Amino acid sequence: MAKIIMHYGTKRHSGRYPWGSGGDPNQRGSNFLDYIKKLLGKGFTESEIATGMGINTRELRDMRSIAKAEKRAADYAMAYRLKEKGYSNVAIGERMGINESSVRSLLDPALKDKAASTADTASVLKDSIDNKTYIDVGIGVEQHLGVTNTKLRTAIAMLKEQGYEVHTLQEMQVTTGKYTTLKVMAPPGTTWADVKRNRDQIAMVDDYSEDLGRSFLGLEPVRSVSSKSIMIRYGDEGGSDKDGVIQLRQGIEELDLGNASYAQVRVGVDGKYYMKGMAMYATDIPAGYNVVYNTSKPKGTPTTETYKLMKDDPDNPFGTTLRQKHYIDANGNEQLSALNIVGSVPGAGEEGSWSKWSKTLSSQILSKQTAALAKQQLDLAVQLNEEEFNEIMSLTNPTVKKALLQVYADGADAAAVHLKAAALPRQASQVLLPFNSIKETEVYAPNFRNGEPVVLIRHPHGGLFEIPTLIVNNRNAEAKGLIGSAKDAVGINPKVANLMSGADFDGDTVIVIPNKQRLIKTAKPLAGLKDFDPQAAYPGYEGMKTITPKIKQVEMGKVSNLITDMTIKGASPTEIARAVRHSMVVIDAEKGLNYKQSAIDNGIGKLKEKYQGKSTAGAATLISKVGAEVRIAERKEGVYVTDPKTGMKKRIYVDPETGQKLYRKTGATYVDKRGKVIKVKTITKRMKVTEDAYELSSGTPMEAIYASHANKLKANANKARRNILRIGDIPYSPSAKQTFLPEYKSLTAKLALAYRNKPLERKAQLMANNWITAKKYANPHMDDAELKKVKYQALEEARARYGAKKQDIEITDREWVAIQAGAISPTKLKSVLLNTNTKKLKARAMPRTATVMTPTRMTRARTMLASGYMPSEIADALGVAVSTITSALESEG
């Protein structure tokens, strides 16, 4: 017999019987609950009942919560009235049709408070809306209100019945490109468009100060040093050899580097100018000066042209993202340092940060090497990727397995776009520092073995002719005295920098790779680049319009892609030299160089025609196409399908057969200033929307190697998603919960703390986006690099102002045992895993055997370091990796 649901009717919905109709206004909660109970008793599911009533399951549950609250309130009122009339608890129970214990519960004052708290929560929300118009009622708000998620939803539902509106917005995250979902409550009659237009006014229920006494984006007023304390070493006095190095006298509080030997900094001068470069100590600073500023500019250059002019912008006077340092002076007071460290992440821009850079080989580097090496390192990357998949699949906890498979799938998709290969043995990122006493054929590299040959590769580089091979000399007295066992720096002769696309010493980095086996190929410098000076060859002319940063970025992208395509297609050294010369002009074009004439003289149009198809063409090979941005019709994840069992529509996100992500076009449009209807577009990477990487190839052997690599990674991601669909959840064990009750409570508390940050993060994202919009309006010519810096700066400051700080859940050993025993429900466990650091979760779930630095080894390492041994020598003596030594010593401070 078919199941039929008669439409009972709901408040503010159609229906034969209006919600709350009847003589007794208190009967509606009871009648509604009885109605639902009867349907459930007849075998109907919640989903079927909701569909029959014209609402969704969540709305049905909210209505049941309201009905229960109203029924409890009505029952309490009746019991209280009967008690006032002298009825005994037994008599009250007989009158109301309940047992005596239920009467006692009704008359318990705590129950009254509980029943009233939902109404109180609704009142708090209502008051906030009355004062602020738009409030965030999304995940985590319940933690700030101190109520359960169910109680918050019920309060929201109560206000919706009174006409208050709830709208959902998608706000792009400042730095990730992903979207944050905002659930916003507003007064009756507020439209989605109203909320979208005024999203910067979305407030939190509880108030937070937005004024910490700092600038718009968080900087304190810059502390400058006096120009009288600075000796400028000009180019013809030796400054060219150390261009970009800021040498400091030791012992000056405001110029102290702390525990570091070097750092990438910006230093204000006289409140108007600033120096940029790598700061390091020096022992030969002339008396009367605290700083030596090295510059390639000739002697006689006005001081105002030697330094850079600060921008008239208190938020970003140096034009980059940075962190301000503080120190405690001799009187015990905190003072602002004159050293501003480049980078937003703690530790970035200081000694030790460069060694943490990703240890991979980019396609820009590897595609210029032999096909054999490219295949070897790309195959190794896939092998490591597949080993990780097998490790995850071996896990016994299905919920943890699904969480890690999702992370794995996302990572494999990203890897198919970035095309990074596995690193070569002992490869490391190092920052460049100059030492005149080092020979042009040598390098001071304390993280590498003395006497071994290494190559230095700058990213990007034009070709093999810009890769020098040097012999490690860790006995150089000058370098050893100034940077000692540097964690991530190498010292070179300044002339070597000229071989690497004109590298300087203001923070330029290189990849250092031991090359005894000559796996990395190098070549002699191109004759066509010898003595080429872009500033002398292509000076600007009177009235010439200087290139903007945004156009420069576009032009650099064009010529970089051209060089990549030419190399892959076998261009001659003479042709490569023409393209590289033009790139050297473009990179300095902001100094007023005539880059357009350079393009004509170097025949760039002809080169593009030969190697990219036509003179106006762009990227022509897979290597240059893969990361290019493309605009596609706006789409959202998930498609709607009809469930063959229930006949109802549901949304699925993954094709169960192929494992591919599913998307649906939104069809969204907008009207431009001319009144024309325009389809909304989404910006994405070309490889992301290309199923078969071979479609991007022009047919060269190198491209085939990369296409095969990308397709393998895409297939691995799809395989992971297919498995996610097939895996269930770990069975929940109530008995295990009781056994591990302390751990259950601990994880619940940690999850609540993590959720508490979510509204703060949403508010920070909103405000950061608002500030960024203002900055873009004030400076429409910002290039992507500058905009990226502003984004990070804005987000960090917004987070500071609202106290937004992600609280990753740290799982203890005992809590992990509880998880494995099924003491945590699948739903809660998913939430816990989503708020756990992925790397730590992997280490917990997939422990690998690692070489341990025992106390004995640590003592020996410290002794050797104190005796002047290099990290590479200590590592060889102890039989461990250099990174193991440096990490162990660093952890000790």
PyMOL commands that set and color helices and strands:
alter all, ss='L'
color gray80, all
select helices_A, chain A and resi 27-41+46-53+57-84+89-96+100-107+109-132+141-145+149-161+192-197+199-201+227-229+235-237+239-242+253-255+303-306+354-356+363-366+371-393+398-418+464-466+477-483+494-497+527-529+534-537+549-568+573-587+589-591+595-601+604-612+622-625+686-689+693-696+701-726+734-739+741-778+784-802+813-820+826-834+838-845+855-866+871-878+882-891
alter helices_A, ss='H'
color red, helices_A
select strands_A, chain A and resi 135-136+165-172+179-186+224-225+230-233+245-248+262-269+273-281+291-294+308-309+322-328+334-342+360-361+421-422+428-434+442-444+453-457+469-472+489-492+509-514+629-633+635-637+639-642+649-652+663-665+669-671+677-679+681-685
alter strands_A, ss='S'
color yellow, strands_A
deselect
rebuild
show_as cartoon
